[in-house]
């Protein structure tokens, strides 16, 4: 058996870093969405549920394309981030972490939501009648009893982030030492960065042209 080279170890390390960052950043957001969907009834709840689970049904490449439109250097959120904090996501490992986080979010939300729904509401109600504040009832009852779902969601999210391919290669590309994670390394050597950048620009230009044609037809 051939021992992995230094380059292969660096790919493994980058993959682990991207996955850990994606899960850590997504964990509180996923739990917040899970709690809202499990415990609250509000207008637009069905739309929120659909939006959270959208990455599960959309092709990963489409999800990456949407991220590119939003968080690219010319996108509304990407331009704001760069101007406000100097953070650039596209073609960076941070962009790969964002793509992995978005793809992992619905799996994490689903596991946590089921766990929160399994917590008996009567326990929370009893705590409230004994004088506990909503925050204390959540901290001492709902959160501890839903920890198995949090653990399951964390593992699912980490596994999904570690194997993410389509959204990552569309949004962050396949740049050795920057965004080349394990799934991207399986497809072989990456083309030069300049060619990848030109490909992304063509991809975005085609999308804009298609939107123009649709607008003219309408």
C-alpha positions as CSV (number, residue, x, y, z in Angstrom):
1,X,0.0,0.0,0.0
2,X,1.3,3.4,-1.0
3,X,1.5,6.0,1.8
4,X,-0.4,9.3,0.9
5,X,1.9,12.1,-0.3
6,X,2.2,15.5,1.3
7,X,-0.1,16.9,-1.3
8,X,-2.8,14.3,-0.6
9,X,-2.5,15.0,3.2
10,X,-3.0,18.7,2.5
11,X,-6.2,17.8,0.6
12,X,-7.4,15.8,3.5
13,X,-6.6,18.6,5.9
14,X,-8.4,21.2,3.7
15,X,-11.4,18.9,3.5
16,X,-11.6,18.5,7.2
17,X,-11.2,22.3,7.8
18,X,-13.9,23.1,5.3
19,X,-16.3,20.5,6.8
20,X,-15.7,21.5,10.4
21,X,-16.1,25.2,9.7
22,X,-19.3,24.5,7.7
23,X,-20.9,22.5,10.5
24,X,-19.8,24.9,13.3
25,X,-21.3,27.9,11.4
26,X,-24.4,26.1,10.4
27,X,-25.2,24.5,13.8
28,X,-26.9,27.4,15.5
29,X,-28.7,28.5,12.3
30,X,-30.0,24.9,11.8
31,X,-31.2,24.6,15.4
32,X,-32.9,28.0,15.1
33,X,-34.8,26.9,12.0
34,X,-35.6,23.5,13.5
35,X,-37.0,25.2,16.7
36,X,-39.1,27.6,14.7
37,X,-40.5,24.9,12.4
38,X,-41.2,22.6,15.4
39,X,-42.6,25.0,18.0
40,X,-44.1,28.0,16.2
41,X,-47.0,28.6,13.8
42,X,-46.6,31.8,11.8
43,X,-47.5,33.1,8.3
44,X,-45.0,31.9,5.8
45,X,-44.0,28.8,7.8
46,X,-44.6,26.5,4.8
47,X,-42.5,28.8,2.6
48,X,-39.7,28.8,5.2
49,X,-39.8,25.0,5.4
50,X,-39.6,24.7,1.6
51,X,-36.7,27.2,1.4
52,X,-34.7,25.3,4.0
53,X,-35.2,22.0,2.2
54,X,-34.6,23.4,-1.3
55,X,-30.9,22.3,-1.5
56,X,-32.1,18.7,-1.1
57,X,-34.2,18.8,-4.3
58,X,-32.2,21.3,-6.5
59,X,-29.2,19.9,-8.4
60,X,-26.0,20.9,-6.4
61,X,-24.7,22.7,-9.5
62,X,-27.8,24.9,-9.5
63,X,-27.3,25.7,-5.8
64,X,-23.7,26.6,-6.5
65,X,-24.8,28.9,-9.4
66,X,-27.2,30.7,-7.0
67,X,-24.4,31.1,-4.5
68,X,-22.3,32.5,-7.3
69,X,-24.9,35.1,-8.2
70,X,-25.4,36.1,-4.6
71,X,-22.0,35.9,-3.1
72,X,-19.7,36.5,-6.1
73,X,-17.6,39.6,-6.2
74,X,-20.3,41.3,-8.3
75,X,-23.2,39.8,-6.5
76,X,-25.2,41.9,-4.0
77,X,-24.1,40.0,-0.9
78,X,-20.6,39.3,-2.1
79,X,-20.0,42.9,-2.9
80,X,-21.3,44.0,0.5
81,X,-19.2,41.5,2.3
82,X,-16.0,42.6,0.5
83,X,-16.7,46.3,1.1
84,X,-17.7,45.8,4.8
85,X,-15.3,43.2,6.0
86,X,-12.8,42.5,3.1
87,X,-14.0,38.9,3.0
88,X,-14.1,37.3,-0.5
89,X,-15.8,33.9,-0.8
90,X,-15.6,33.0,-4.4
91,X,-12.5,30.9,-5.3
92,X,-11.6,30.7,-1.6
93,X,-11.8,27.9,0.9
94,X,-14.3,30.0,2.8
95,X,-16.5,29.8,-0.3
96,X,-16.2,26.0,-0.3
97,X,-17.2,26.1,3.4
98,X,-20.3,28.2,2.5
99,X,-21.3,25.8,-0.2
100,X,-20.9,22.8,2.1
101,X,-22.9,24.6,4.8
102,X,-25.8,25.3,2.5
103,X,-25.9,21.7,1.3
104,X,-25.7,20.4,4.8
105,X,-28.4,22.7,6.3
106,X,-31.5,20.8,5.4
107,X,-30.2,17.5,6.7
108,X,-29.2,19.1,10.0
109,X,-32.5,20.9,10.3
110,X,-34.5,17.8,9.7
111,X,-32.7,15.7,12.4
112,X,-33.0,18.5,15.0
113,X,-36.6,19.3,14.2
114,X,-37.6,15.7,14.8
115,X,-35.8,15.7,18.1
116,X,-37.4,18.9,19.2
117,X,-40.9,17.7,18.2
118,X,-40.3,14.6,20.3
119,X,-39.9,16.7,23.5
120,X,-43.2,16.7,25.4
121,X,-44.7,20.1,25.5
122,X,-46.3,19.4,28.8
123,X,-42.8,19.4,30.4
124,X,-42.2,22.9,29.2
125,X,-45.7,23.9,30.3
126,X,-45.1,22.5,33.8
127,X,-41.8,24.4,34.0
128,X,-43.5,27.6,33.0
129,X,-46.3,27.2,35.7
130,X,-43.5,26.8,38.3
131,X,-42.1,30.2,37.4
132,X,-39.5,29.3,34.8
133,X,-38.9,31.9,32.1
134,X,-39.2,30.8,28.4
135,X,-35.4,31.0,28.1
136,X,-34.8,28.9,31.2
137,X,-37.4,26.3,30.2
138,X,-35.7,26.1,26.8
139,X,-32.2,25.8,28.4
140,X,-33.1,23.2,31.0
141,X,-35.7,21.1,29.2
142,X,-36.0,21.5,25.4
143,X,-32.2,21.8,24.6
144,X,-31.0,18.9,26.8
145,X,-33.7,16.6,25.6
146,X,-33.1,17.4,21.9
147,X,-29.3,16.9,22.1
148,X,-29.5,13.4,20.4
149,X,-31.0,15.2,17.4
150,X,-28.3,17.8,17.5
151,X,-25.7,15.1,17.6
152,X,-27.3,13.3,14.7
153,X,-27.7,16.4,12.7
154,X,-24.1,17.4,13.3
155,X,-22.8,14.0,12.0
156,X,-25.1,14.2,9.0
157,X,-24.0,17.7,8.2
158,X,-20.3,16.8,8.6
159,X,-20.6,13.8,6.3
160,X,-22.5,15.8,3.7
161,X,-20.0,18.6,3.9
162,X,-17.1,16.2,3.5
163,X,-18.6,14.7,0.3
164,X,-19.9,17.9,-1.2
165,X,-18.9,18.3,-4.9
166,X,-21.4,20.0,-7.2
167,X,-22.0,23.3,-5.4
168,X,-18.4,23.6,-4.4
169,X,-16.9,23.2,-7.9
170,X,-19.5,25.7,-9.2
171,X,-19.0,28.3,-6.6
172,X,-15.4,27.9,-5.4
173,X,-13.9,26.0,-8.3
174,X,-11.2,23.3,-8.1
175,X,-8.0,25.2,-7.1
176,X,-5.2,23.2,-5.6
177,X,-4.4,24.3,-2.1
178,X,-7.4,26.6,-2.0
179,X,-10.7,24.8,-2.7
180,X,-9.6,21.4,-3.8
181,X,-11.3,19.0,-1.3
182,X,-11.4,15.2,-1.5
183,X,-14.4,14.9,-3.9
184,X,-12.8,17.5,-6.3
185,X,-9.5,15.7,-6.1
186,X,-11.1,12.5,-7.4
187,X,-11.7,14.0,-10.9
188,X,-8.1,14.5,-11.6
189,X,-5.8,17.6,-12.1
190,X,-7.6,20.9,-12.2
191,X,-7.3,23.2,-15.3
192,X,-5.4,26.5,-14.9
193,X,-7.1,29.0,-12.7
194,X,-7.4,31.5,-15.5
195,X,-9.4,28.9,-17.6
196,X,-11.7,28.3,-14.6
197,X,-12.3,32.0,-14.1
198,X,-13.2,32.3,-17.8
199,X,-15.5,29.4,-17.6
200,X,-17.3,30.9,-14.6
201,X,-17.7,34.2,-16.5
202,X,-19.1,32.5,-19.5
203,X,-21.5,30.5,-17.3
204,X,-22.7,33.7,-15.7
205,X,-23.0,35.5,-19.1
206,X,-25.1,32.7,-20.4
207,X,-27.4,33.0,-17.4
208,X,-27.8,36.8,-17.9
209,X,-28.5,36.3,-21.6
210,X,-31.1,33.7,-20.9
211,X,-32.8,36.1,-18.4
212,X,-32.8,38.9,-21.1
213,X,-34.4,36.6,-23.7
214,X,-37.1,35.6,-21.2
215,X,-37.8,39.2,-20.4
216,X,-38.0,40.2,-24.0
217,X,-40.3,37.2,-24.8
218,X,-42.6,38.3,-21.9
